[in-house]
Amino acid sequence: MVSYVGAGKLADKSTNKPRRSRVRTWWLLVLLVGLLNIAAWQRPRVANWLGQLATIAASSDDAAGVERWTGWAKWVYPEAPQAEFALARQQRRLGEFESARKHLQRARIWGVSSGQVELEQWLTTAQSGAMSTAGPQLAALLGNDGFNQAEVVEAYVQGYVRMRDFQTATTLLQAWIQDFPDDPRPHAWLGLIFVEQRATEPAEKAFRRALEIDPQQPLAAISLGQLLAEAKQPDEAIPYLQIGLAEDRYAAGAAASLAQALRDEGRGEEADEVLLQATKRFPEDHRLLVEQADRLIERGEYQAAVDTLQSAVEAGTRRREIRYAYATALRGLGRLEEATEHFEYASEAAAATAEANQQISRLTDEPSNIELRYAIGAAHLNYGNTEDGLMWLMSVLELAPSHPATHRQLADYYERKVVSQPEFIAALQRHRALAGPTPTEIALTEVAPTDASPSEATDSSDAASRE
């Protein structure tokens, strides 16, 4: 009897065990589905939080941080508006305004707040140098407690510097220093203004003050390093230039200057290693290409120098430094006829840009001289100093938005650029439309009457073209 009872109990346990297991499994599945639903519902919030971290990184020029946090945000939620906003801010701070506007437009469509979009639009306008538009808005932006005041001031300082309004920029920087005494950036920007004014001692003092606050501040470090290198103090310059290597925004320029300083110190192998590593990071940077070619030329490796610069030359570069180094390498190979062409271009470019730079001092007394600004910008843009050329031409449009010659210069520039970067087609079309007809087209219209026969019109066109 006992044995039967025991057997029955065993049987009951054996039949209940699978039932309980199934119940537990169902509960686990329900819990898992619930967690997945919660996770899916929270995805935009998580992505938004990651995007805010990316925005903080963008404001600090932390390229690695921006890449990391935006990558995670878009993995969690592909249409993450705050991540797109962070990319807009990063591109704006780099001066890539067309790219910044595209990211900002996408961020707005995906749902970033209107306040953030409006702020970034004003900062882009200010940083690009459109101060007649952005200037009156400064007080309102600084009076908004929801905005990063230092971010606002920095963009406006850059805009006023672009317009060569150093007095207003300096006033803003002094207020920034007073309100944020532990921030190194205003001292670094103040130093750059002194460099523009060729005031070496105040510039060095400002850079050193920035580095007292933050010994790793990249803008101050590389600027001080370059200042010392130009003053033939390479041993003092090297440690500061090495700091600049850590930040992508400044690393290419820091590497080129560092390599030169190392060579001046007789540390050629170290210079080669710096160039090798930097070229891997920035394979198309013209400063690194020229520095690498110069090093090869010094060693008599002329063919290697030609190979280093060949693709840039074939792509139609207007950089004087590249064309001069290329000519030097060709001469080393005995290809004198080819070298002469590039030497002549380099000489012409050097003379044109030197003359343009001499004219800059006139703007202190004639800040509204549109034609002077245009001449300076056109010279730099036509001879390969793209950044300065664009800056000066945009300053013309700030004072005279419909200036045809400036729009024509910019249209020609973007026409060359869209060959490799089709995203600039909108900028090309906009400037081409605003440029209006060329002087030749106007002359053709005036010479050929509307009621002329086809043969008469052709004859008139030929005459106009010969003129």
Sine and cosine of phi, psi and omega as CSV:
sin_phi,cos_phi,sin_psi,cos_psi,sin_omega,cos_omega
0.00,0.00,-0.71,0.70,0.02,-1.00
-0.87,0.50,-0.65,0.76,-0.04,-1.00
-0.90,0.44,-0.59,0.80,0.01,-1.00
-0.93,0.36,-0.67,0.74,0.02,-1.00
-0.88,0.48,-0.71,0.71,0.02,-1.00
-0.88,0.48,-0.64,0.77,-0.01,-1.00
-0.91,0.42,-0.62,0.79,0.01,-1.00
-0.90,0.44,-0.67,0.74,0.02,-1.00
-0.89,0.46,-0.64,0.77,0.04,-1.00
-0.89,0.45,-0.63,0.78,0.00,-1.00
-0.91,0.42,-0.65,0.76,0.02,-1.00
-0.88,0.47,-0.68,0.73,0.01,-1.00
-0.89,0.46,-0.65,0.76,-0.05,-1.00
-0.93,0.38,-0.52,0.85,0.00,-1.00
-0.99,0.14,-0.47,0.88,0.00,-1.00
-0.98,0.20,-0.46,0.89,-0.09,-1.00
-0.87,0.48,-0.74,0.68,0.04,-1.00
-0.89,0.45,-0.60,0.80,0.00,-1.00
-0.88,0.47,-0.72,0.69,0.01,-1.00
-0.90,0.43,-0.61,0.79,0.01,-1.00
-0.90,0.45,-0.65,0.76,0.01,-1.00
-0.91,0.41,-0.64,0.77,0.02,-1.00
-0.89,0.45,-0.69,0.73,0.01,-1.00
-0.89,0.45,-0.64,0.76,0.01,-1.00
-0.89,0.45,-0.68,0.73,0.01,-1.00
-0.89,0.45,-0.66,0.75,0.02,-1.00
-0.90,0.45,-0.63,0.78,0.04,-1.00
-0.90,0.44,-0.65,0.76,0.03,-1.00
-0.90,0.44,-0.68,0.74,0.03,-1.00
-0.88,0.47,-0.69,0.73,0.02,-1.00
-0.89,0.46,-0.68,0.73,0.00,-1.00
-0.89,0.45,-0.71,0.70,0.04,-1.00
-0.87,0.49,-0.66,0.75,0.03,-1.00
-0.89,0.46,-0.69,0.73,0.02,-1.00
-0.90,0.43,-0.64,0.77,0.02,-1.00
-0.91,0.42,-0.63,0.77,0.04,-1.00
-0.90,0.44,-0.67,0.74,0.03,-1.00
-0.89,0.45,-0.69,0.73,0.00,-1.00
-0.88,0.47,-0.68,0.73,0.01,-1.00
-0.90,0.44,-0.64,0.77,0.01,-1.00
-0.92,0.39,-0.53,0.85,-0.05,-1.00
-1.00,0.02,-0.12,0.99,-0.07,-1.00
-0.81,0.59,-0.74,0.67,0.01,-1.00
-0.87,0.50,-0.61,0.79,-0.01,-1.00
-0.92,0.39,-0.68,0.73,0.02,-1.00
-0.89,0.45,-0.70,0.72,0.01,-1.00
-0.89,0.45,-0.62,0.79,0.02,-1.00
-0.90,0.44,-0.67,0.75,0.03,-1.00
-0.89,0.46,-0.70,0.72,0.03,-1.00
-0.90,0.44,-0.60,0.80,0.05,-1.00
-0.91,0.42,-0.57,0.82,0.06,-1.00
-0.91,0.42,-0.62,0.79,0.08,-1.00
-0.90,0.44,-0.62,0.78,0.04,-1.00
-0.91,0.41,-0.60,0.80,0.02,-1.00
-0.91,0.41,-0.66,0.75,0.07,-1.00
-0.87,0.49,-0.68,0.73,0.02,-1.00
-0.90,0.44,-0.64,0.77,0.00,-1.00
-0.89,0.45,-0.65,0.76,0.01,-1.00
-0.92,0.39,-0.36,0.93,0.02,-1.00
-0.99,-0.15,0.12,0.99,-0.05,-1.00
0.85,0.53,0.55,0.83,0.03,-1.00
-1.00,-0.05,1.00,0.05,-0.08,-1.00
-0.88,0.47,-0.65,0.76,0.01,-1.00
-0.90,0.45,-0.65,0.76,0.02,-1.00
-0.91,0.42,-0.66,0.75,0.03,-1.00
-0.88,0.48,-0.72,0.69,-0.01,-1.00
-0.89,0.46,-0.68,0.73,-0.04,-1.00
-0.91,0.42,-0.79,0.62,-0.11,-0.99
-0.95,0.30,-0.60,0.80,0.05,-1.00
-0.93,0.36,-0.57,0.82,0.05,-1.00
-0.88,0.48,-0.72,0.70,0.04,-1.00
-0.91,0.41,-0.67,0.74,-0.03,-1.00
-0.88,0.48,-0.69,0.72,-0.02,-1.00
-0.96,0.28,-0.41,0.91,0.10,-1.00
-0.94,0.33,-0.65,0.76,0.02,-1.00
-0.94,0.35,-0.68,0.74,-0.07,-1.00
-0.48,-0.87,0.98,-0.20,-0.15,-0.99
-0.80,0.60,-0.60,0.80,-0.01,-1.00
-0.99,-0.13,0.85,0.52,-0.04,-1.00
-0.99,0.13,0.95,-0.31,-0.10,-1.00
-0.91,0.43,-0.63,0.77,-0.05,-1.00
-0.93,0.36,-0.54,0.84,0.07,-1.00
-0.91,0.41,-0.65,0.76,0.03,-1.00
-0.92,0.40,-0.59,0.81,0.06,-1.00
-0.90,0.44,-0.65,0.76,0.03,-1.00
-0.88,0.48,-0.64,0.76,0.04,-1.00
-0.91,0.40,-0.60,0.80,0.06,-1.00
-0.89,0.46,-0.69,0.72,0.01,-1.00
-0.91,0.42,-0.67,0.74,0.01,-1.00
-0.87,0.49,-0.72,0.69,-0.02,-1.00
-0.92,0.39,-0.61,0.79,0.05,-1.00
-0.89,0.45,-0.68,0.73,0.00,-1.00
-0.92,0.40,-0.47,0.88,0.06,-1.00
-0.98,0.18,-0.13,0.99,-0.03,-1.00
1.00,0.08,0.16,0.99,0.03,-1.00
-1.00,-0.02,0.98,0.21,-0.20,-0.98
-0.94,0.33,-0.60,0.80,0.02,-1.00
-0.89,0.45,-0.71,0.70,0.03,-1.00
-0.90,0.43,-0.64,0.76,0.01,-1.00
-0.87,0.49,-0.68,0.74,-0.02,-1.00
-0.90,0.43,-0.61,0.80,0.01,-1.00
-0.91,0.41,-0.70,0.71,0.03,-1.00
-0.90,0.43,-0.63,0.78,-0.03,-1.00
-0.93,0.38,-0.62,0.78,0.04,-1.00
-0.89,0.46,-0.67,0.74,0.02,-1.00
-0.92,0.40,-0.64,0.77,0.02,-1.00
-0.88,0.47,-0.64,0.76,0.00,-1.00
-0.91,0.41,-0.68,0.73,0.00,-1.00
-0.89,0.46,-0.62,0.79,-0.05,-1.00
-0.99,0.17,-0.18,0.98,0.16,-0.99
0.87,-0.49,0.23,0.97,0.05,-1.00
-0.92,0.40,0.47,-0.88,-0.12,-0.99
-0.89,0.46,0.54,-0.84,-0.02,-1.00
-0.89,0.45,-0.54,0.84,0.03,-1.00
-0.89,0.46,-0.68,0.73,0.03,-1.00
-0.90,0.43,-0.69,0.72,-0.01,-1.00
-0.88,0.47,-0.72,0.69,-0.01,-1.00
-0.88,0.47,-0.68,0.74,0.04,-1.00
-0.86,0.51,-0.76,0.65,-0.07,-1.00
-0.91,0.42,-0.56,0.83,0.06,-1.00
-0.90,0.44,-0.67,0.74,0.03,-1.00
-0.91,0.41,-0.63,0.78,-0.01,-1.00
-0.93,0.38,-0.60,0.80,0.06,-1.00
-0.90,0.43,-0.69,0.73,0.03,-1.00
-0.87,0.49,-0.70,0.71,-0.02,-1.00
-0.92,0.39,-0.75,0.66,-0.08,-1.00
-0.90,0.43,-0.49,0.87,0.01,-1.00
-0.97,0.25,-0.14,0.99,0.08,-1.00
0.99,-0.16,0.12,0.99,0.01,-1.00
-0.99,0.12,0.94,0.35,-0.17,-0.98
-0.97,0.22,-0.42,0.91,0.05,-1.00
-0.91,0.42,-0.49,0.87,0.05,-1.00
-1.00,0.07,-0.74,0.67,-0.11,-0.99
-0.99,0.14,-0.49,0.87,-0.09,-1.00
-0.80,0.60,-0.77,0.64,-0.02,-1.00
-0.89,0.46,-0.29,0.96,-0.04,-1.00
-1.00,0.07,-0.20,0.98,-0.13,-0.99
-0.85,0.52,-0.73,0.69,-0.05,-1.00
-0.86,0.50,-0.66,0.75,0.00,-1.00
-0.91,0.41,-0.64,0.77,0.00,-1.00
-0.92,0.39,-0.68,0.74,0.00,-1.00
-0.94,0.34,-0.41,0.91,0.00,-1.00
-1.00,0.10,-0.07,1.00,0.01,-1.00
-1.00,-0.03,0.92,-0.40,-0.05,-1.00
-0.92,0.39,-0.29,0.96,-0.02,-1.00
-0.99,0.15,-0.10,0.99,-0.05,-1.00
-0.97,-0.24,0.50,-0.87,0.08,-1.00
-0.96,0.27,0.95,-0.30,-0.11,-0.99
-0.88,0.47,-0.67,0.75,0.00,-1.00
-0.89,0.45,-0.61,0.79,0.03,-1.00
-0.88,0.47,-0.67,0.74,0.01,-1.00
-0.90,0.43,-0.77,0.64,-0.06,-1.00
-0.89,0.45,-0.66,0.75,-0.03,-1.00
-0.88,0.48,-0.68,0.73,0.02,-1.00
-0.89,0.45,-0.66,0.75,-0.01,-1.00
-0.93,0.36,-0.60,0.80,0.06,-1.00
-0.86,0.50,-0.71,0.70,0.00,-1.00
-0.88,0.47,-0.63,0.78,0.02,-1.00
-0.90,0.44,-0.71,0.71,0.00,-1.00
-0.93,0.38,-0.55,0.83,0.08,-1.00
-0.90,0.43,-0.66,0.75,0.05,-1.00
-0.85,0.53,-0.59,0.80,-0.01,-1.00
-1.00,0.08,0.06,1.00,-0.02,-1.00
0.89,0.45,0.42,0.91,0.08,-1.00
-1.00,-0.06,0.96,0.27,-0.09,-1.00
-0.93,0.36,-0.48,0.88,-0.02,-1.00
-0.91,0.42,-0.74,0.68,0.02,-1.00
-0.91,0.41,-0.66,0.75,0.02,-1.00
-0.87,0.49,-0.68,0.73,0.01,-1.00
-0.91,0.41,-0.63,0.77,0.04,-1.00
-0.87,0.49,-0.69,0.72,0.04,-1.00
-0.89,0.45,-0.66,0.75,-0.01,-1.00
-0.91,0.41,-0.63,0.77,0.02,-1.00
-0.90,0.43,-0.62,0.78,0.07,-1.00
-0.92,0.40,-0.62,0.78,0.04,-1.00
-0.88,0.47,-0.70,0.71,0.02,-1.00
-0.88,0.47,-0.65,0.76,-0.02,-1.00
-0.92,0.38,-0.66,0.76,-0.04,-1.00
-0.98,0.18,-0.48,0.87,-0.04,-1.00
-0.75,-0.66,0.96,0.29,-0.11,-0.99
-0.90,0.44,-0.33,0.94,-0.03,-1.00
-0.99,-0.13,0.17,0.98,0.02,-1.00
-0.99,-0.12,0.85,-0.53,-0.05,-1.00
-0.98,0.21,-0.33,0.94,-0.15,-0.99
-0.88,0.47,-0.68,0.73,0.00,-1.00
-0.88,0.48,-0.54,0.84,0.05,-1.00
-0.92,0.39,-0.63,0.78,0.02,-1.00
-0.90,0.43,-0.68,0.73,0.02,-1.00
-0.92,0.38,-0.59,0.81,0.05,-1.00
-0.89,0.46,-0.65,0.76,0.06,-1.00
-0.87,0.49,-0.64,0.77,0.01,-1.00
-0.91,0.41,-0.58,0.81,0.06,-1.00
-0.90,0.43,-0.67,0.75,0.03,-1.00
-0.89,0.45,-0.60,0.80,0.05,-1.00
-0.88,0.47,-0.70,0.71,0.03,-1.00
-0.86,0.50,-0.55,0.83,0.00,-1.00
-1.00,0.02,0.09,1.00,0.00,-1.00
0.86,0.51,0.56,0.83,0.07,-1.00
-0.98,-0.20,1.00,0.07,-0.18,-0.98
-0.91,0.42,-0.73,0.69,-0.08,-1.00
-0.90,0.43,-0.75,0.67,0.07,-1.00
-0.88,0.48,-0.57,0.82,0.02,-1.00
-0.89,0.45,-0.74,0.67,0.01,-1.00
-0.88,0.48,-0.65,0.76,0.01,-1.00
-0.88,0.47,-0.68,0.74,-0.01,-1.00
-0.91,0.41,-0.68,0.73,0.02,-1.00
-0.89,0.45,-0.67,0.74,-0.01,-1.00
-0.92,0.40,-0.56,0.83,0.05,-1.00
-0.91,0.41,-0.66,0.75,0.05,-1.00
-0.86,0.50,-0.65,0.76,-0.03,-1.00
-0.97,0.24,-0.35,0.94,0.15,-0.99
-0.92,0.39,-0.61,0.79,0.02,-1.00
-0.96,0.29,-0.71,0.71,0.01,-1.00
-0.65,-0.76,0.98,-0.20,-0.05,-1.00
-0.88,0.48,-0.25,0.97,-0.02,-1.00
-0.96,-0.29,0.20,0.98,-0.04,-1.00
-0.89,0.46,0.92,-0.39,-0.19,-0.98
-0.92,0.39,-0.65,0.76,-0.03,-1.00
-0.90,0.44,-0.70,0.71,0.02,-1.00
-0.92,0.39,-0.65,0.76,-0.05,-1.00
-0.90,0.43,-0.77,0.63,-0.04,-1.00
-0.93,0.37,-0.58,0.82,0.01,-1.00
-0.92,0.39,-0.67,0.75,0.05,-1.00
-0.92,0.39,-0.66,0.75,0.03,-1.00
-0.86,0.51,-0.69,0.72,0.01,-1.00
-0.93,0.38,-0.58,0.82,0.04,-1.00
-0.90,0.44,-0.69,0.72,0.00,-1.00
-0.93,0.36,-0.61,0.79,0.02,-1.00
-0.90,0.44,-0.67,0.74,0.03,-1.00
-0.91,0.41,-0.44,0.90,0.04,-1.00
-1.00,0.06,0.24,0.97,0.02,-1.00
0.88,0.48,0.67,0.74,0.09,-1.00
-0.83,-0.56,0.88,0.48,-0.11,-0.99
-0.89,0.46,-0.55,0.83,-0.01,-1.00
-0.89,0.45,-0.60,0.80,0.05,-1.00
-0.98,0.21,-0.50,0.86,-0.06,-1.00
-0.95,0.31,-0.58,0.82,-0.16,-0.99
-0.82,0.57,-0.76,0.65,-0.02,-1.00
-0.86,0.50,-0.59,0.81,-0.01,-1.00
-0.95,0.31,-0.64,0.77,0.03,-1.00
-0.91,0.40,-0.54,0.84,0.05,-1.00
-0.90,0.44,-0.55,0.83,0.06,-1.00
-0.89,0.46,-0.64,0.77,-0.03,-1.00
-0.91,0.42,-0.33,0.95,-0.01,-1.00
-0.92,0.40,-0.39,0.92,-0.11,-0.99
-0.97,0.26,-0.32,0.95,-0.10,-1.00
-0.94,-0.35,0.87,-0.49,-0.08,-1.00
-0.82,0.57,-0.57,0.82,-0.06,-1.00
-0.89,0.45,-0.50,0.87,-0.08,-1.00
-0.89,-0.45,-0.11,0.99,-0.22,-0.98
-0.89,0.45,-0.63,0.78,-0.05,-1.00
-0.90,0.44,-0.73,0.69,0.03,-1.00
-0.90,0.43,-0.64,0.77,0.03,-1.00
-0.89,0.45,-0.65,0.76,-0.02,-1.00
-0.91,0.41,-0.68,0.73,0.01,-1.00
-0.89,0.46,-0.70,0.71,0.01,-1.00
-0.93,0.38,-0.62,0.78,0.00,-1.00
-0.91,0.42,-0.68,0.73,0.00,-1.00
-0.87,0.49,-0.67,0.74,0.02,-1.00
-0.90,0.44,-0.68,0.74,0.01,-1.00
-0.90,0.44,-0.64,0.77,0.03,-1.00
-0.91,0.42,-0.64,0.77,0.04,-1.00
-0.91,0.42,-0.65,0.76,0.04,-1.00
-0.89,0.45,-0.43,0.90,0.03,-1.00
-1.00,0.01,0.04,1.00,0.00,-1.00
0.98,0.21,0.34,0.94,-0.03,-1.00
-0.95,-0.31,0.90,0.44,-0.12,-0.99
-0.89,0.46,-0.65,0.76,-0.03,-1.00
-0.90,0.43,-0.63,0.77,0.05,-1.00
-0.91,0.42,-0.63,0.77,0.03,-1.00
-0.88,0.48,-0.67,0.75,0.01,-1.00
-0.89,0.46,-0.65,0.76,-0.01,-1.00
-0.92,0.39,-0.65,0.76,0.04,-1.00
-0.87,0.49,-0.72,0.70,0.00,-1.00
-0.91,0.42,-0.64,0.77,0.00,-1.00
-0.87,0.50,-0.76,0.66,-0.03,-1.00
-0.93,0.38,-0.64,0.77,-0.02,-1.00
-0.93,0.37,-0.61,0.79,0.00,-1.00
-0.91,0.41,-0.53,0.85,0.08,-1.00
-0.90,0.43,-0.60,0.80,-0.02,-1.00
-0.98,0.19,-0.60,0.80,-0.09,-1.00
-0.74,-0.67,0.96,0.29,-0.15,-0.99
-0.91,0.42,-0.30,0.95,-0.06,-1.00
-0.93,-0.36,0.15,0.99,-0.03,-1.00
-0.95,0.31,0.82,-0.58,-0.12,-0.99
-0.92,0.40,-0.52,0.85,-0.01,-1.00
-0.91,0.41,-0.65,0.76,0.00,-1.00
-0.94,0.33,-0.64,0.77,0.03,-1.00
-0.87,0.49,-0.70,0.71,-0.02,-1.00
-0.92,0.39,-0.68,0.73,0.00,-1.00
-0.89,0.45,-0.66,0.76,0.03,-1.00
-0.91,0.42,-0.68,0.73,0.01,-1.00
-0.90,0.43,-0.67,0.74,0.02,-1.00
-0.87,0.50,-0.64,0.77,0.02,-1.00
-0.90,0.44,-0.67,0.74,0.02,-1.00
-0.91,0.41,-0.64,0.77,0.02,-1.00
-0.89,0.45,-0.65,0.76,0.04,-1.00
-0.85,0.53,-0.57,0.82,-0.02,-1.00
-1.00,0.03,0.03,1.00,0.01,-1.00
0.98,0.17,0.23,0.97,0.00,-1.00
-1.00,-0.04,0.94,0.35,-0.15,-0.99
-0.92,0.39,-0.64,0.77,-0.01,-1.00
-0.91,0.42,-0.63,0.78,0.04,-1.00
-0.90,0.44,-0.60,0.80,0.04,-1.00
-0.91,0.40,-0.67,0.74,0.05,-1.00
-0.87,0.49,-0.70,0.71,-0.01,-1.00
-0.88,0.47,-0.59,0.81,-0.01,-1.00
-0.90,0.44,-0.60,0.80,-0.10,-1.00
-0.98,-0.18,-0.15,0.99,-0.16,-0.99
-0.83,0.56,-0.75,0.66,-0.08,-1.00
-0.90,0.43,-0.62,0.79,0.02,-1.00
-0.91,0.41,-0.65,0.76,0.01,-1.00
-0.92,0.38,-0.70,0.72,-0.01,-1.00
-0.91,0.41,-0.46,0.89,0.04,-1.00
-0.97,0.22,-0.06,1.00,0.06,-1.00
1.00,0.04,0.49,0.87,-0.02,-1.00
-0.84,0.54,0.58,-0.81,0.07,-1.00
-0.95,-0.31,0.13,0.99,0.00,-1.00
-0.93,0.37,0.87,-0.49,-0.01,-1.00
-0.86,0.52,-0.66,0.75,-0.07,-1.00
-0.89,0.45,-0.64,0.77,0.01,-1.00
-0.93,0.38,-0.70,0.71,-0.05,-1.00
-0.91,0.41,-0.59,0.81,0.00,-1.00
-0.93,0.37,-0.71,0.70,0.02,-1.00
-0.89,0.45,-0.62,0.78,0.02,-1.00
-0.90,0.44,-0.68,0.73,0.04,-1.00
-0.88,0.47,-0.66,0.75,0.01,-1.00
-0.88,0.47,-0.67,0.74,0.02,-1.00
-0.91,0.40,-0.66,0.75,0.03,-1.00
-0.89,0.46,-0.66,0.75,0.03,-1.00
-0.88,0.47,-0.63,0.78,0.03,-1.00
-0.88,0.47,-0.48,0.88,0.03,-1.00
-1.00,0.05,-0.04,1.00,-0.01,-1.00
0.99,0.10,0.17,0.99,0.00,-1.00
-1.00,-0.02,0.94,0.35,-0.20,-0.98
-0.93,0.36,-0.61,0.80,-0.03,-1.00
-0.90,0.44,-0.69,0.72,0.04,-1.00
-0.91,0.41,-0.65,0.76,-0.03,-1.00
-0.89,0.46,-0.62,0.78,-0.06,-1.00
-0.86,0.51,-0.67,0.74,0.00,-1.00
-0.84,0.54,-0.70,0.71,-0.06,-1.00
-0.97,0.24,-0.56,0.83,0.08,-1.00
-0.89,0.45,-0.67,0.75,-0.01,-1.00
-0.90,0.43,-0.67,0.75,0.03,-1.00
-0.89,0.45,-0.72,0.70,-0.02,-1.00
-0.87,0.49,-0.64,0.77,0.02,-1.00
-0.92,0.40,-0.68,0.73,0.03,-1.00
-0.89,0.46,-0.71,0.71,-0.01,-1.00
-0.90,0.43,-0.66,0.75,0.00,-1.00
-0.89,0.46,-0.68,0.74,-0.01,-1.00
-0.91,0.41,-0.68,0.74,-0.04,-1.00
-0.92,0.40,-0.71,0.70,-0.03,-1.00
-0.95,0.31,-0.54,0.84,0.05,-1.00
-0.91,0.42,-0.66,0.75,0.03,-1.00
-0.90,0.43,-0.66,0.76,0.03,-1.00
-0.89,0.46,-0.67,0.74,0.00,-1.00
-0.91,0.42,-0.56,0.83,0.04,-1.00
-0.91,0.40,-0.48,0.88,-0.02,-1.00
-0.97,0.25,-0.30,0.96,-0.08,-1.00
-0.87,0.49,-0.62,0.79,-0.03,-1.00
-0.88,0.47,-0.44,0.90,0.01,-1.00
-0.91,0.42,-0.44,0.90,-0.07,-1.00
-0.94,0.35,-0.30,0.95,0.08,-1.00
-0.88,0.48,-0.62,0.79,0.02,-1.00
-1.00,-0.05,-0.36,0.93,-0.04,-1.00
-0.78,-0.63,0.89,0.46,-0.10,-1.00
-0.89,0.45,-0.36,0.93,-0.04,-1.00
-0.99,-0.17,0.22,0.98,-0.02,-1.00
-0.97,0.25,0.99,-0.11,-0.09,-1.00
-0.91,0.41,-0.71,0.70,-0.06,-1.00
-0.91,0.41,-0.54,0.84,0.05,-1.00
-0.92,0.38,-0.69,0.72,0.05,-1.00
-0.88,0.48,-0.66,0.75,0.00,-1.00
-0.90,0.44,-0.70,0.71,-0.02,-1.00
-0.88,0.47,-0.67,0.75,0.01,-1.00
-0.90,0.43,-0.73,0.68,-0.02,-1.00
-0.90,0.43,-0.70,0.72,-0.01,-1.00
-0.89,0.45,-0.65,0.76,0.00,-1.00
-0.88,0.47,-0.73,0.68,-0.02,-1.00
-0.92,0.39,-0.68,0.73,-0.03,-1.00
-0.92,0.39,-0.66,0.75,-0.04,-1.00
-0.94,0.35,-0.41,0.91,-0.03,-1.00
-0.93,-0.36,0.44,0.90,0.25,-0.97
1.00,-0.05,-0.12,0.99,0.05,-1.00
-1.00,0.06,0.96,0.28,-0.21,-0.98
-0.86,0.50,-0.74,0.68,-0.10,-1.00
-0.86,0.50,-0.76,0.65,-0.01,-1.00
-0.92,0.39,-0.63,0.78,0.01,-1.00
-0.87,0.49,-0.73,0.69,0.03,-1.00
-0.90,0.45,-0.64,0.77,-0.01,-1.00
-0.86,0.51,-0.73,0.68,-0.05,-1.00
-0.93,0.37,-0.65,0.76,-0.01,-1.00
-0.93,0.37,-0.60,0.80,0.06,-1.00
-0.92,0.39,-0.51,0.86,0.05,-1.00
-0.93,0.37,-0.48,0.87,0.09,-1.00
-0.90,0.43,-0.72,0.69,-0.02,-1.00
-0.92,0.39,-0.41,0.91,0.08,-1.00
-0.91,0.42,-0.61,0.79,-0.01,-1.00
-1.00,0.02,-0.52,0.85,-0.02,-1.00
-0.64,-0.77,1.00,0.09,-0.13,-0.99
-0.85,0.53,-0.39,0.92,-0.05,-1.00
-0.97,-0.25,0.31,0.95,-0.06,-1.00
-0.87,0.48,0.95,-0.30,-0.14,-0.99
-0.87,0.48,-0.69,0.72,-0.06,-1.00
-0.88,0.47,-0.61,0.80,0.02,-1.00
-0.92,0.39,-0.70,0.71,0.04,-1.00
-0.88,0.47,-0.58,0.82,0.00,-1.00
-0.92,0.38,-0.68,0.73,0.05,-1.00
-0.87,0.50,-0.71,0.71,-0.03,-1.00
-0.93,0.37,-0.60,0.80,0.05,-1.00
-0.89,0.46,-0.69,0.73,0.03,-1.00
-0.88,0.47,-0.64,0.77,0.01,-1.00
-0.89,0.45,-0.74,0.67,-0.03,-1.00
-0.94,0.33,-0.44,0.90,0.08,-1.00
-0.90,0.44,-0.62,0.78,0.08,-1.00
-0.94,0.35,-0.56,0.83,-0.12,-0.99
-0.97,0.25,-0.57,0.82,-0.08,-1.00
-0.92,0.39,-0.27,0.96,0.04,-1.00
-0.85,0.53,-0.65,0.76,0.01,-1.00
-0.96,-0.28,-0.30,0.95,-0.03,-1.00
-0.73,-0.69,0.99,0.10,-0.08,-1.00
-0.87,0.49,-0.30,0.95,-0.03,-1.00
-0.91,0.43,-0.22,0.97,-0.01,-1.00
-1.00,-0.03,0.19,0.98,-0.03,-1.00
-0.89,0.46,-0.58,0.82,-0.01,-1.00
-0.91,0.42,-0.66,0.75,0.03,-1.00
-0.90,0.43,-0.66,0.76,0.04,-1.00
-0.86,0.50,-0.75,0.66,-0.05,-1.00
-0.90,0.44,-0.64,0.77,-0.02,-1.00
-0.90,0.44,-0.75,0.66,-0.03,-1.00
-0.94,0.34,-0.55,0.83,0.02,-1.00
-0.91,0.41,-0.64,0.77,0.01,-1.00
-0.92,0.39,-0.66,0.75,-0.03,-1.00
-0.96,0.28,-0.38,0.92,0.00,-1.00
-0.94,0.35,-0.51,0.86,-0.02,-1.00
0.96,0.27,-0.14,-0.99,-0.02,-1.00
-0.93,0.36,0.53,-0.85,0.04,-1.00
-0.96,0.27,0.32,-0.95,0.06,-1.00
-0.81,0.58,-0.60,0.80,0.02,-1.00
-0.91,0.42,-0.68,0.73,0.01,-1.00
-0.90,0.43,-0.62,0.78,0.04,-1.00
-0.90,0.44,-0.68,0.73,0.01,-1.00
-0.89,0.46,-0.65,0.76,0.02,-1.00
-0.89,0.46,-0.66,0.76,0.00,-1.00
-0.90,0.43,-0.65,0.76,-0.02,-1.00
-0.94,0.33,-0.58,0.81,-0.05,-1.00
-0.97,0.24,-0.64,0.77,-0.08,-1.00
-0.99,-0.11,0.95,-0.32,0.04,-1.00
-0.92,0.39,0.46,-0.89,-0.10,-0.99
-0.91,0.41,-0.45,0.89,-0.05,-1.00
-0.99,-0.11,0.21,0.98,-0.02,-1.00
-0.95,0.32,0.48,-0.88,0.07,-1.00
-0.95,0.32,0.34,-0.94,0.00,-1.00
-0.82,0.58,-0.64,0.77,-0.03,-1.00
-0.94,0.35,-0.60,0.80,0.03,-1.00
-0.92,0.40,-0.66,0.75,0.02,-1.00
-0.89,0.46,-0.64,0.77,0.00,-1.00
-0.91,0.42,-0.67,0.74,0.02,-1.00
-0.88,0.47,-0.66,0.75,-0.01,-1.00
-0.91,0.42,-0.66,0.75,0.01,-1.00
-0.88,0.47,-0.67,0.74,0.01,-1.00
-0.89,0.45,-0.64,0.76,0.00,-1.00
-0.90,0.44,-0.68,0.73,0.00,-1.00
-0.90,0.43,-0.65,0.76,-0.02,-1.00
-0.92,0.38,-0.57,0.82,0.04,-1.00
-0.92,0.40,-0.57,0.82,0.03,-1.00
-0.91,0.41,0.00,0.00,0.00,0.00
